[in-house]
């Protein structure tokens, strides 16, 4: 009975997130952007403040992807794939996504949600396994990226 209640709550939260994305897509009959190219256009509007509606759509979408990732990780449905530190603001996340899309034009035709995830994985990687190299009898030096342990 308890598992059924938890599953029901998870489904309601997931569907609520999708509904919010639908509302943010300014009347389009879909719950997400079609491509990274369309998302980039909206994120650039956020950065240069040329179209507030498009810019806010990008911001909501980017935050939504992270929120859904966090929720599913909390429910133990997926492993944590990126770590965004506390204090990171929406404008920083939007810039990370826009930069990733600008630097990876070969991915602009891909589904936007996946490109946001790829941007976060590249910018905020989780440390899967620490590799230490012994430099002396007392000191170990970490070799790898500046990733966080998730």
C-alpha positions in Angstrom: 0.0 0.0 0.0 2.8 2.4 0.9 4.7 1.6 -2.4 1.5 2.4 -4.3 1.1 5.7 -2.6 4.7 6.6 -3.3 4.4 5.6 -6.9 1.2 7.7 -7.2 2.9 10.7 -5.7 5.9 10.3 -8.1 3.6 10.1 -11.1 1.7 13.2 -10.0 4.9 15.2 -9.5 6.2 14.0 -12.9 3.0 14.9 -14.7 2.9 18.3 -12.9 6.4 19.0 -14.1 5.4 18.1 -17.7 2.3 20.3 -17.4 4.4 23.3 -16.2 6.7 22.8 -19.2 3.6 22.8 -21.4 2.5 26.1 -20.0 5.9 27.6 -20.4 6.1 26.6 -24.1 3.8 29.6 -24.8 0.9 27.7 -26.3 2.6 25.0 -28.3 0.9 21.7 -28.1 4.0 19.9 -26.8 5.7 19.5 -23.4 9.2 20.2 -24.7 11.2 22.0 -27.4 11.7 20.0 -30.5 15.4 20.7 -30.9 18.5 22.2 -29.3 18.4 24.9 -32.0 15.0 26.2 -30.7 16.2 26.1 -27.2 19.3 28.0 -28.1 17.2 30.8 -29.6 15.2 31.1 -26.4 18.3 31.0 -24.2 20.0 33.7 -26.2 16.8 35.8 -25.8 17.2 35.3 -22.1 20.8 36.5 -22.2 20.4 39.5 -24.3 16.9 40.3 -22.9 15.4 40.8 -26.4 12.3 38.7 -25.8 11.3 38.2 -22.1 8.7 35.5 -22.9 11.2 33.4 -24.9 13.9 34.0 -22.3 11.8 33.0 -19.4 10.7 29.9 -21.4 14.3 28.9 -21.6 15.0 29.5 -17.9 11.9 27.5 -16.9 12.9 24.6 -19.2 16.5 24.5 -17.9 15.4 24.6 -14.3 12.7 22.0 -15.0 15.3 19.5 -16.4 17.4 19.8 -13.3 14.3 19.5 -11.0 13.1 16.4 -12.7 16.6 14.9 -12.6 16.8 15.7 -8.9 13.4 14.2 -8.2 14.1 11.0 -10.1 17.4 10.7 -8.3 15.7 11.2 -5.0 13.3 8.4 -5.8 16.2 6.2 -6.7 14.9 5.8 -10.2 18.1 7.1 -11.8 21.7 7.8 -10.7 22.8 11.3 -10.2 24.5 12.5 -13.5 25.5 16.0 -12.5 26.0 18.1 -9.4 24.9 21.7 -9.3 26.2 23.4 -6.2 24.0 25.4 -3.9 24.0 29.1 -4.8 24.0 28.6 -8.5 21.4 30.9 -10.0 19.2 30.5 -13.0 21.1 32.9 -15.2 24.3 30.9 -14.7 22.5 27.7 -15.7 21.1 29.3 -18.8 24.6 30.6 -19.8 26.0 27.1 -19.4 23.3 25.6 -21.6 23.7 28.3 -24.2 27.5 28.0 -24.3 27.2 24.2 -24.7 24.8 24.6 -27.6 26.9 27.2 -29.3 30.0 25.1 -28.9 28.3 21.9 -30.1 26.4 22.9 -33.3 26.4 19.3 -34.4 23.9 18.6 -31.6 21.4 21.4 -32.4 19.1 19.0 -34.3 18.8 16.8 -31.2 16.0 16.9 -28.6 16.4 19.8 -26.3 16.1 18.0 -23.0 19.0 15.7 -23.8 21.1 18.6 -24.8 20.5 20.3 -21.5 21.4 17.1 -19.7 24.6 16.9 -21.8 25.5 20.5 -20.9 25.0 19.8 -17.2 27.0 16.6 -17.4 29.9 18.4 -19.1 29.8 21.5 -16.9 29.0 19.8 -13.5 30.2 16.2 -13.7 29.8 13.7 -10.9 32.9 12.0 -9.8 32.3 8.3 -10.3 35.5 6.9 -9.1 38.4 8.8 -7.6 41.8 7.9 -8.9 44.7 8.7 -6.6 48.3 8.5 -7.6 50.9 8.1 -5.0 53.4 10.9 -5.3 55.4 10.1 -2.2 55.0 8.0 0.9 52.7 10.6 2.5 51.0 12.5 -0.2 48.4 11.5 -2.7 47.3 13.7 -5.6 43.9 13.5 -7.1 44.0 13.1 -10.9 40.9 13.9 -12.8 38.5 16.8 -13.3 37.1 19.2 -10.7 34.0 17.0 -10.5 32.0 16.6 -7.3 31.2 13.3 -5.7 27.4 12.8 -6.1 
